[in-house]
Amino acid sequence: MISRTSRTGLVAASVMAAALLLGQTGMAQGIDSTAKKIGNKTASVAVKGAMKITDKTYKGKEGPGGQTVYIDKKDRKYYVDEKGKKVYLKPSEIRDKKED
């Protein structure tokens, strides 16, 4: 038969072990999301750099959120999102740049 003190100690140890495991899982998720954000930013910067070399910048125009608009070889207009993906634009989505 297990004494009351021993039983309390076992319960406390079980709760502590569970808390430690859950804490490590939470930290791992935080590290994963941080790595994902860094990867997305790196991809975005790399694609934008490549676009400045291969495609033309649409001067005097911007995307719906103030993004730089590029023109590809097929005369399609697009901008690069925060994940490094091309987002093609309709003519109605392109606007004149605001003067500061």
Jmol script that loads the backbone (N, CA, C; Angstrom):
load data "model"
ATOM      1  N   MET A   1       0.836  -1.160   0.000  1.00  0.00           N
ATOM      2  CA  MET A   1       0.000   0.000   0.000  1.00  0.00           C
ATOM      3  C   MET A   1       0.894   1.240   0.000  1.00  0.00           C
ATOM      4  N   ILE A   2       0.528   2.229  -0.824  1.00  0.00           N
ATOM      5  CA  ILE A   2       1.305   3.461  -0.951  1.00  0.00           C
ATOM      6  C   ILE A   2       0.774   4.477   0.050  1.00  0.00           C
ATOM      7  N   SER A   3       1.684   5.106   0.746  1.00  0.00           N
ATOM      8  CA  SER A   3       1.256   6.096   1.733  1.00  0.00           C
ATOM      9  C   SER A   3       0.749   7.356   1.033  1.00  0.00           C
ATOM     10  N   ARG A   4       0.030   8.162   1.763  1.00  0.00           N
ATOM     11  CA  ARG A   4      -0.551   9.390   1.218  1.00  0.00           C
ATOM     12  C   ARG A   4       0.550  10.341   0.745  1.00  0.00           C
ATOM     13  N   THR A   5       1.635  10.445   1.446  1.00  0.00           N
ATOM     14  CA  THR A   5       2.753  11.319   1.089  1.00  0.00           C
ATOM     15  C   THR A   5       3.394  10.853  -0.213  1.00  0.00           C
ATOM     16  N   SER A   6       3.573   9.566  -0.361  1.00  0.00           N
ATOM     17  CA  SER A   6       4.165   9.024  -1.583  1.00  0.00           C
ATOM     18  C   SER A   6       3.255   9.272  -2.777  1.00  0.00           C
ATOM     19  N   ARG A   7       1.961   9.107  -2.572  1.00  0.00           N
ATOM     20  CA  ARG A   7       1.002   9.324  -3.651  1.00  0.00           C
ATOM     21  C   ARG A   7       1.024  10.791  -4.080  1.00  0.00           C
ATOM     22  N   THR A   8       1.080  11.704  -3.139  1.00  0.00           N
ATOM     23  CA  THR A   8       1.146  13.133  -3.448  1.00  0.00           C
ATOM     24  C   THR A   8       2.428  13.448  -4.208  1.00  0.00           C
ATOM     25  N   GLY A   9       3.518  12.846  -3.805  1.00  0.00           N
ATOM     26  CA  GLY A   9       4.791  13.045  -4.496  1.00  0.00           C
ATOM     27  C   GLY A   9       4.749  12.535  -5.918  1.00  0.00           C
ATOM     28  N   LEU A  10       4.112  11.378  -6.148  1.00  0.00           N
ATOM     29  CA  LEU A  10       3.984  10.829  -7.507  1.00  0.00           C
ATOM     30  C   LEU A  10       3.124  11.732  -8.391  1.00  0.00           C
ATOM     31  N   VAL A  11       2.032  12.242  -7.845  1.00  0.00           N
ATOM     32  CA  VAL A  11       1.156  13.143  -8.604  1.00  0.00           C
ATOM     33  C   VAL A  11       1.918  14.412  -8.962  1.00  0.00           C
ATOM     34  N   ALA A  12       2.644  14.967  -8.001  1.00  0.00           N
ATOM     35  CA  ALA A  12       3.411  16.187  -8.256  1.00  0.00           C
ATOM     36  C   ALA A  12       4.475  15.950  -9.325  1.00  0.00           C
ATOM     37  N   ALA A  13       5.152  14.827  -9.266  1.00  0.00           N
ATOM     38  CA  ALA A  13       6.175  14.505 -10.259  1.00  0.00           C
ATOM     39  C   ALA A  13       5.551  14.334 -11.646  1.00  0.00           C
ATOM     40  N   SER A  14       4.376  13.721 -11.704  1.00  0.00           N
ATOM     41  CA  SER A  14       3.688  13.535 -12.987  1.00  0.00           C
ATOM     42  C   SER A  14       3.283  14.875 -13.583  1.00  0.00           C
ATOM     43  N   VAL A  15       2.747  15.750 -12.754  1.00  0.00           N
ATOM     44  CA  VAL A  15       2.330  17.076 -13.228  1.00  0.00           C
ATOM     45  C   VAL A  15       3.542  17.862 -13.722  1.00  0.00           C
ATOM     46  N   MET A  16       4.659  17.797 -13.000  1.00  0.00           N
ATOM     47  CA  MET A  16       5.862  18.513 -13.392  1.00  0.00           C
ATOM     48  C   MET A  16       6.400  17.983 -14.719  1.00  0.00           C
ATOM     49  N   ALA A  17       6.414  16.673 -14.889  1.00  0.00           N
ATOM     50  CA  ALA A  17       6.897  16.074 -16.140  1.00  0.00           C
ATOM     51  C   ALA A  17       6.020  16.508 -17.313  1.00  0.00           C
ATOM     52  N   ALA A  18       4.712  16.518 -17.118  1.00  0.00           N
ATOM     53  CA  ALA A  18       3.793  16.945 -18.177  1.00  0.00           C
ATOM     54  C   ALA A  18       4.025  18.412 -18.532  1.00  0.00           C
ATOM     55  N   ALA A  19       4.220  19.258 -17.513  1.00  0.00           N
ATOM     56  CA  ALA A  19       4.456  20.683 -17.756  1.00  0.00           C
ATOM     57  C   ALA A  19       5.752  20.900 -18.529  1.00  0.00           C
ATOM     58  N   LEU A  20       6.788  20.158 -18.196  1.00  0.00           N
ATOM     59  CA  LEU A  20       8.060  20.290 -18.903  1.00  0.00           C
ATOM     60  C   LEU A  20       7.930  19.881 -20.365  1.00  0.00           C
ATOM     61  N   LEU A  21       7.211  18.791 -20.615  1.00  0.00           N
ATOM     62  CA  LEU A  21       7.018  18.333 -21.994  1.00  0.00           C
ATOM     63  C   LEU A  21       6.212  19.334 -22.799  1.00  0.00           C
ATOM     64  N   LEU A  22       5.155  19.874 -22.211  1.00  0.00           N
ATOM     65  CA  LEU A  22       4.337  20.860 -22.919  1.00  0.00           C
ATOM     66  C   LEU A  22       5.120  22.138 -23.172  1.00  0.00           C
ATOM     67  N   GLY A  23       5.942  22.536 -22.236  1.00  0.00           N
ATOM     68  CA  GLY A  23       6.772  23.732 -22.405  1.00  0.00           C
ATOM     69  C   GLY A  23       7.754  23.575 -23.545  1.00  0.00           C
ATOM     70  N   GLN A  24       8.355  22.401 -23.667  1.00  0.00           N
ATOM     71  CA  GLN A  24       9.305  22.162 -24.754  1.00  0.00           C
ATOM     72  C   GLN A  24       8.599  22.150 -26.100  1.00  0.00           C
ATOM     73  N   THR A  25       7.398  21.629 -26.149  1.00  0.00           N
ATOM     74  CA  THR A  25       6.633  21.620 -27.398  1.00  0.00           C
ATOM     75  C   THR A  25       6.323  23.042 -27.817  1.00  0.00           C
ATOM     76  N   GLY A  26       5.928  23.877 -26.862  1.00  0.00           N
ATOM     77  CA  GLY A  26       5.633  25.273 -27.166  1.00  0.00           C
ATOM     78  C   GLY A  26       6.859  26.008 -27.685  1.00  0.00           C
ATOM     79  N   MET A  27       8.019  25.732 -27.089  1.00  0.00           N
ATOM     80  CA  MET A  27       9.252  26.367 -27.556  1.00  0.00           C
ATOM     81  C   MET A  27       9.591  25.906 -28.964  1.00  0.00           C
ATOM     82  N   ALA A  28       9.396  24.640 -29.239  1.00  0.00           N
ATOM     83  CA  ALA A  28       9.693  24.115 -30.576  1.00  0.00           C
ATOM     84  C   ALA A  28       8.801  24.773 -31.615  1.00  0.00           C
ATOM     85  N   GLN A  29       7.536  24.990 -31.281  1.00  0.00           N
ATOM     86  CA  GLN A  29       6.637  25.651 -32.224  1.00  0.00           C
ATOM     87  C   GLN A  29       7.070  27.089 -32.454  1.00  0.00           C
ATOM     88  N   GLY A  30       7.535  27.763 -31.404  1.00  0.00           N
ATOM     89  CA  GLY A  30       8.028  29.129 -31.550  1.00  0.00           C
ATOM     90  C   GLY A  30       9.247  29.187 -32.441  1.00  0.00           C
ATOM     91  N   ILE A  31      10.138  28.219 -32.301  1.00  0.00           N
ATOM     92  CA  ILE A  31      11.336  28.165 -33.132  1.00  0.00           C
ATOM     93  C   ILE A  31      10.949  27.888 -34.576  1.00  0.00           C
ATOM     94  N   ASP A  32       9.984  26.983 -34.796  1.00  0.00           N
ATOM     95  CA  ASP A  32       9.537  26.671 -36.153  1.00  0.00           C
ATOM     96  C   ASP A  32       8.940  27.896 -36.829  1.00  0.00           C
ATOM     97  N   SER A  33       8.088  28.642 -36.111  1.00  0.00           N
ATOM     98  CA  SER A  33       7.458  29.808 -36.726  1.00  0.00           C
ATOM     99  C   SER A  33       8.492  30.897 -36.997  1.00  0.00           C
ATOM    100  N   THR A  34       9.475  31.055 -36.130  1.00  0.00           N
ATOM    101  CA  THR A  34      10.527  32.041 -36.360  1.00  0.00           C
ATOM    102  C   THR A  34      11.358  31.645 -37.576  1.00  0.00           C
ATOM    103  N   ALA A  35      11.691  30.377 -37.683  1.00  0.00           N
ATOM    104  CA  ALA A  35      12.458  29.901 -38.844  1.00  0.00           C
ATOM    105  C   ALA A  35      11.660  30.093 -40.130  1.00  0.00           C
ATOM    106  N   LYS A  36      10.369  29.859 -40.059  1.00  0.00           N
ATOM    107  CA  LYS A  36       9.511  30.036 -41.237  1.00  0.00           C
ATOM    108  C   LYS A  36       9.480  31.505 -41.656  1.00  0.00           C
ATOM    109  N   LYS A  37       9.381  32.423 -40.690  1.00  0.00           N
ATOM    110  CA  LYS A  37       9.370  33.855 -41.001  1.00  0.00           C
ATOM    111  C   LYS A  37      10.682  34.278 -41.641  1.00  0.00           C
ATOM    112  N   ILE A  38      11.794  33.785 -41.106  1.00  0.00           N
ATOM    113  CA  ILE A  38      13.101  34.120 -41.659  1.00  0.00           C
ATOM    114  C   ILE A  38      13.231  33.563 -43.072  1.00  0.00           C
ATOM    115  N   GLY A  39      12.763  32.338 -43.280  1.00  0.00           N
ATOM    116  CA  GLY A  39      12.811  31.729 -44.617  1.00  0.00           C
ATOM    117  C   GLY A  39      11.977  32.493 -45.620  1.00  0.00           C
ATOM    118  N   ASN A  40      10.781  32.931 -45.209  1.00  0.00           N
ATOM    119  CA  ASN A  40       9.922  33.704 -46.106  1.00  0.00           C
ATOM    120  C   ASN A  40      10.569  35.032 -46.471  1.00  0.00           C
ATOM    121  N   LYS A  41      11.158  35.695 -45.493  1.00  0.00           N
ATOM    122  CA  LYS A  41      11.809  36.985 -45.751  1.00  0.00           C
ATOM    123  C   LYS A  41      12.991  36.800 -46.692  1.00  0.00           C
ATOM    124  N   THR A  42      13.779  35.752 -46.481  1.00  0.00           N
ATOM    125  CA  THR A  42      14.920  35.474 -47.346  1.00  0.00           C
ATOM    126  C   THR A  42      14.458  35.208 -48.776  1.00  0.00           C
ATOM    127  N   ALA A  43      13.405  34.428 -48.936  1.00  0.00           N
ATOM    128  CA  ALA A  43      12.869  34.126 -50.270  1.00  0.00           C
ATOM    129  C   ALA A  43      12.370  35.391 -50.941  1.00  0.00           C
ATOM    130  N   SER A  44      11.675  36.215 -50.192  1.00  0.00           N
ATOM    131  CA  SER A  44      11.135  37.454 -50.747  1.00  0.00           C
ATOM    132  C   SER A  44      12.253  38.375 -51.233  1.00  0.00           C
ATOM    133  N   VAL A  45      13.279  38.553 -50.428  1.00  0.00           N
ATOM    134  CA  VAL A  45      14.404  39.416 -50.804  1.00  0.00           C
ATOM    135  C   VAL A  45      15.130  38.848 -52.023  1.00  0.00           C
ATOM    136  N   ALA A  46      15.317  37.547 -52.069  1.00  0.00           N
ATOM    137  CA  ALA A  46      16.010  36.916 -53.197  1.00  0.00           C
ATOM    138  C   ALA A  46      15.214  37.085 -54.490  1.00  0.00           C
ATOM    139  N   VAL A  47      13.912  36.865 -54.421  1.00  0.00           N
ATOM    140  CA  VAL A  47      13.074  36.990 -55.628  1.00  0.00           C
ATOM    141  C   VAL A  47      13.043  38.440 -56.100  1.00  0.00           C
ATOM    142  N   LYS A  48      12.918  39.371 -55.161  1.00  0.00           N
ATOM    143  CA  LYS A  48      12.893  40.790 -55.546  1.00  0.00           C
ATOM    144  C   LYS A  48      14.205  41.202 -56.199  1.00  0.00           C
ATOM    145  N   GLY A  49      15.307  40.708 -55.681  1.00  0.00           N
ATOM    146  CA  GLY A  49      16.605  41.015 -56.281  1.00  0.00           C
ATOM    147  C   GLY A  49      16.718  40.459 -57.688  1.00  0.00           C
ATOM    148  N   ALA A  50      16.245  39.247 -57.887  1.00  0.00           N
ATOM    149  CA  ALA A  50      16.275  38.631 -59.215  1.00  0.00           C
ATOM    150  C   ALA A  50      15.352  39.374 -60.180  1.00  0.00           C
ATOM    151  N   MET A  51      14.212  39.830 -59.698  1.00  0.00           N
ATOM    152  CA  MET A  51      13.261  40.531 -60.560  1.00  0.00           C
ATOM    153  C   MET A  51      13.821  41.864 -61.036  1.00  0.00           C
ATOM    154  N   LYS A  52      14.602  42.525 -60.199  1.00  0.00           N
ATOM    155  CA  LYS A  52      15.191  43.806 -60.603  1.00  0.00           C
ATOM    156  C   LYS A  52      16.179  43.609 -61.748  1.00  0.00           C
ATOM    157  N   ILE A  53      16.743  42.409 -61.839  1.00  0.00           N
ATOM    158  CA  ILE A  53      17.701  42.123 -62.903  1.00  0.00           C
ATOM    159  C   ILE A  53      16.980  41.629 -64.157  1.00  0.00           C
ATOM    160  N   THR A  54      16.034  40.713 -64.014  1.00  0.00           N
ATOM    161  CA  THR A  54      15.420  40.074 -65.178  1.00  0.00           C
ATOM    162  C   THR A  54      14.201  40.813 -65.725  1.00  0.00           C
ATOM    163  N   ASP A  55      13.421  41.463 -64.882  1.00  0.00           N
ATOM    164  CA  ASP A  55      12.202  42.129 -65.318  1.00  0.00           C
ATOM    165  C   ASP A  55      12.297  43.631 -65.091  1.00  0.00           C
ATOM    166  N   LYS A  56      11.411  44.357 -65.769  1.00  0.00           N
ATOM    167  CA  LYS A  56      11.400  45.810 -65.637  1.00  0.00           C
ATOM    168  C   LYS A  56      10.560  46.219 -64.435  1.00  0.00           C
ATOM    169  N   THR A  57      10.949  47.328 -63.827  1.00  0.00           N
ATOM    170  CA  THR A  57      10.140  47.917 -62.764  1.00  0.00           C
ATOM    171  C   THR A  57       9.168  48.887 -63.424  1.00  0.00           C
ATOM    172  N   TYR A  58       7.908  48.811 -63.025  1.00  0.00           N
ATOM    173  CA  TYR A  58       6.880  49.686 -63.584  1.00  0.00           C
ATOM    174  C   TYR A  58       6.982  51.026 -62.857  1.00  0.00           C
ATOM    175  N   LYS A  59       7.693  51.960 -63.463  1.00  0.00           N
ATOM    176  CA  LYS A  59       7.980  53.235 -62.819  1.00  0.00           C
ATOM    177  C   LYS A  59       6.720  54.087 -62.664  1.00  0.00           C
ATOM    178  N   GLY A  60       6.598  54.697 -61.503  1.00  0.00           N
ATOM    179  CA  GLY A  60       5.468  55.574 -61.238  1.00  0.00           C
ATOM    180  C   GLY A  60       4.203  54.843 -60.829  1.00  0.00           C
ATOM    181  N   LYS A  61       4.269  53.524 -60.715  1.00  0.00           N
ATOM    182  CA  LYS A  61       3.093  52.729 -60.347  1.00  0.00           C
ATOM    183  C   LYS A  61       3.404  51.881 -59.124  1.00  0.00           C
ATOM    184  N   GLU A  62       2.354  51.459 -58.422  1.00  0.00           N
ATOM    185  CA  GLU A  62       2.501  50.583 -57.267  1.00  0.00           C
ATOM    186  C   GLU A  62       1.321  49.637 -57.179  1.00  0.00           C
ATOM    187  N   GLY A  63       1.506  48.564 -56.403  1.00  0.00           N
ATOM    188  CA  GLY A  63       0.452  47.582 -56.199  1.00  0.00           C
ATOM    189  C   GLY A  63      -0.581  48.095 -55.198  1.00  0.00           C
ATOM    190  N   PRO A  64      -1.592  47.283 -54.913  1.00  0.00           N
ATOM    191  CA  PRO A  64      -2.670  47.705 -54.019  1.00  0.00           C
ATOM    192  C   PRO A  64      -2.211  48.033 -52.595  1.00  0.00           C
ATOM    193  N   GLY A  65      -1.099  47.469 -52.161  1.00  0.00           N
ATOM    194  CA  GLY A  65      -0.588  47.738 -50.820  1.00  0.00           C
ATOM    195  C   GLY A  65       0.685  48.582 -50.844  1.00  0.00           C
ATOM    196  N   GLY A  66       0.952  49.252 -51.958  1.00  0.00           N
ATOM    197  CA  GLY A  66       2.156  50.070 -52.076  1.00  0.00           C
ATOM    198  C   GLY A  66       3.376  49.285 -52.519  1.00  0.00           C
ATOM    199  N   GLN A  67       3.195  48.065 -53.014  1.00  0.00           N
ATOM    200  CA  GLN A  67       4.309  47.219 -53.439  1.00  0.00           C
ATOM    201  C   GLN A  67       4.882  47.708 -54.771  1.00  0.00           C
ATOM    202  N   THR A  68       6.155  47.383 -55.002  1.00  0.00           N
ATOM    203  CA  THR A  68       6.796  47.658 -56.282  1.00  0.00           C
ATOM    204  C   THR A  68       6.192  46.720 -57.322  1.00  0.00           C
ATOM    205  N   VAL A  69       5.842  47.265 -58.478  1.00  0.00           N
ATOM    206  CA  VAL A  69       5.241  46.463 -59.552  1.00  0.00           C
ATOM    207  C   VAL A  69       6.308  46.197 -60.609  1.00  0.00           C
ATOM    208  N   TYR A  70       6.375  44.937 -61.059  1.00  0.00           N
ATOM    209  CA  TYR A  70       7.317  44.519 -62.082  1.00  0.00           C
ATOM    210  C   TYR A  70       6.549  44.101 -63.326  1.00  0.00           C
ATOM    211  N   ILE A  71       7.237  44.162 -64.490  1.00  0.00           N
ATOM    212  CA  ILE A  71       6.657  43.725 -65.757  1.00  0.00           C
ATOM    213  C   ILE A  71       7.538  42.614 -66.302  1.00  0.00           C
ATOM    214  N   ASP A  72       6.931  41.436 -66.597  1.00  0.00           N
ATOM    215  CA  ASP A  72       7.725  40.320 -67.120  1.00  0.00           C
ATOM    216  C   ASP A  72       7.807  40.369 -68.646  1.00  0.00           C
ATOM    217  N   LYS A  73       8.452  39.371 -69.244  1.00  0.00           N
ATOM    218  CA  LYS A  73       8.648  39.321 -70.692  1.00  0.00           C
ATOM    219  C   LYS A  73       7.328  39.294 -71.468  1.00  0.00           C
ATOM    220  N   LYS A  74       6.292  38.760 -70.867  1.00  0.00           N
ATOM    221  CA  LYS A  74       4.994  38.654 -71.526  1.00  0.00           C
ATOM    222  C   LYS A  74       4.102  39.854 -71.227  1.00  0.00           C
ATOM    223  N   ASP A  75       4.698  40.928 -70.700  1.00  0.00           N
ATOM    224  CA  ASP A  75       4.007  42.175 -70.377  1.00  0.00           C
ATOM    225  C   ASP A  75       2.949  42.002 -69.284  1.00  0.00           C
ATOM    226  N   ARG A  76       3.152  41.001 -68.409  1.00  0.00           N
ATOM    227  CA  ARG A  76       2.245  40.825 -67.263  1.00  0.00           C
ATOM    228  C   ARG A  76       2.811  41.611 -66.085  1.00  0.00           C
ATOM    229  N   LYS A  77       1.918  42.273 -65.355  1.00  0.00           N
ATOM    230  CA  LYS A  77       2.327  43.064 -64.206  1.00  0.00           C
ATOM    231  C   LYS A  77       2.113  42.253 -62.932  1.00  0.00           C
ATOM    232  N   TYR A  78       3.072  42.346 -62.004  1.00  0.00           N
ATOM    233  CA  TYR A  78       2.974  41.591 -60.753  1.00  0.00           C
ATOM    234  C   TYR A  78       3.801  42.268 -59.674  1.00  0.00           C
ATOM    235  N   TYR A  79       3.576  41.840 -58.435  1.00  0.00           N
ATOM    236  CA  TYR A  79       4.450  42.219 -57.325  1.00  0.00           C
ATOM    237  C   TYR A  79       4.844  40.945 -56.594  1.00  0.00           C
ATOM    238  N   VAL A  80       5.844  41.047 -55.723  1.00  0.00           N
ATOM    239  CA  VAL A  80       6.327  39.900 -54.960  1.00  0.00           C
ATOM    240  C   VAL A  80       5.813  40.036 -53.531  1.00  0.00           C
ATOM    241  N   ASP A  81       5.100  39.009 -53.047  1.00  0.00           N
ATOM    242  CA  ASP A  81       4.537  39.073 -51.691  1.00  0.00           C
ATOM    243  C   ASP A  81       5.592  38.760 -50.635  1.00  0.00           C
ATOM    244  N   GLU A  82       5.178  38.769 -49.364  1.00  0.00           N
ATOM    245  CA  GLU A  82       6.118  38.571 -48.253  1.00  0.00           C
ATOM    246  C   GLU A  82       6.691  37.165 -48.197  1.00  0.00           C
ATOM    247  N   LYS A  83       6.105  36.229 -48.936  1.00  0.00           N
ATOM    248  CA  LYS A  83       6.629  34.861 -48.979  1.00  0.00           C
ATOM    249  C   LYS A  83       7.498  34.612 -50.205  1.00  0.00           C
ATOM    250  N   GLY A  84       7.682  35.638 -51.033  1.00  0.00           N
ATOM    251  CA  GLY A  84       8.529  35.511 -52.208  1.00  0.00           C
ATOM    252  C   GLY A  84       7.792  34.999 -53.434  1.00  0.00           C
ATOM    253  N   LYS A  85       6.466  35.053 -53.433  1.00  0.00           N
ATOM    254  CA  LYS A  85       5.685  34.567 -54.576  1.00  0.00           C
ATOM    255  C   LYS A  85       5.200  35.734 -55.425  1.00  0.00           C
ATOM    256  N   LYS A  86       5.157  35.502 -56.730  1.00  0.00           N
ATOM    257  CA  LYS A  86       4.640  36.518 -57.644  1.00  0.00           C
ATOM    258  C   LYS A  86       3.116  36.556 -57.543  1.00  0.00           C
ATOM    259  N   VAL A  87       2.584  37.765 -57.435  1.00  0.00           N
ATOM    260  CA  VAL A  87       1.140  37.961 -57.415  1.00  0.00           C
ATOM    261  C   VAL A  87       0.812  38.832 -58.622  1.00  0.00           C
ATOM    262  N   TYR A  88       0.159  38.234 -59.623  1.00  0.00           N
ATOM    263  CA  TYR A  88      -0.157  38.961 -60.843  1.00  0.00           C
ATOM    264  C   TYR A  88      -1.333  39.894 -60.593  1.00  0.00           C
ATOM    265  N   LEU A  89      -1.269  41.065 -61.237  1.00  0.00           N
ATOM    266  CA  LEU A  89      -2.241  42.117 -60.989  1.00  0.00           C
ATOM    267  C   LEU A  89      -3.144  42.358 -62.188  1.00  0.00           C
ATOM    268  N   LYS A  90      -4.377  42.721 -61.907  1.00  0.00           N
ATOM    269  CA  LYS A  90      -5.302  43.197 -62.938  1.00  0.00           C
ATOM    270  C   LYS A  90      -4.998  44.678 -63.142  1.00  0.00           C
ATOM    271  N   PRO A  91      -5.314  45.213 -64.306  1.00  0.00           N
ATOM    272  CA  PRO A  91      -5.064  46.652 -64.520  1.00  0.00           C
ATOM    273  C   PRO A  91      -5.742  47.542 -63.465  1.00  0.00           C
ATOM    274  N   SER A  92      -6.873  47.115 -62.960  1.00  0.00           N
ATOM    275  CA  SER A  92      -7.586  47.919 -61.960  1.00  0.00           C
ATOM    276  C   SER A  92      -6.888  47.931 -60.599  1.00  0.00           C
ATOM    277  N   GLU A  93      -5.968  46.998 -60.368  1.00  0.00           N
ATOM    278  CA  GLU A  93      -5.261  46.924 -59.086  1.00  0.00           C
ATOM    279  C   GLU A  93      -3.990  47.776 -59.055  1.00  0.00           C
ATOM    280  N   ILE A  94      -3.568  48.261 -60.211  1.00  0.00           N
ATOM    281  CA  ILE A  94      -2.355  49.065 -60.300  1.00  0.00           C
ATOM    282  C   ILE A  94      -2.744  50.532 -60.176  1.00  0.00           C
ATOM    283  N   ARG A  95      -2.001  51.259 -59.341  1.00  0.00           N
ATOM    284  CA  ARG A  95      -2.321  52.677 -59.142  1.00  0.00           C
ATOM    285  C   ARG A  95      -1.046  53.513 -59.231  1.00  0.00           C
ATOM    286  N   ASP A  96      -1.248  54.812 -59.396  1.00  0.00           N
ATOM    287  CA  ASP A  96      -0.114  55.734 -59.444  1.00  0.00           C
ATOM    288  C   ASP A  96       0.529  55.816 -58.068  1.00  0.00           C
ATOM    289  N   LYS A  97       1.860  55.957 -58.053  1.00  0.00           N
ATOM    290  CA  LYS A  97       2.567  56.113 -56.774  1.00  0.00           C
ATOM    291  C   LYS A  97       2.210  57.450 -56.169  1.00  0.00           C
ATOM    292  N   LYS A  98       2.077  57.458 -54.862  1.00  0.00           N
ATOM    293  CA  LYS A  98       1.790  58.702 -54.163  1.00  0.00           C
ATOM    294  C   LYS A  98       3.087  59.462 -53.957  1.00  0.00           C
ATOM    295  N   GLU A  99       3.059  60.744 -54.205  1.00  0.00           N
ATOM    296  CA  GLU A  99       4.232  61.603 -53.996  1.00  0.00           C
ATOM    297  C   GLU A  99       4.335  61.938 -52.522  1.00  0.00           C
ATOM    298  N   ASP A 100       5.542  61.870 -51.976  1.00  0.00           N
ATOM    299  CA  ASP A 100       5.744  62.207 -50.555  1.00  0.00           C
ATOM    300  C   ASP A 100       6.101  63.660 -50.383  1.00  0.00           C
TER     301      ASP A 100
END
end "model"
wireframe off; spacefill off
backbone 0.3
color backbone group
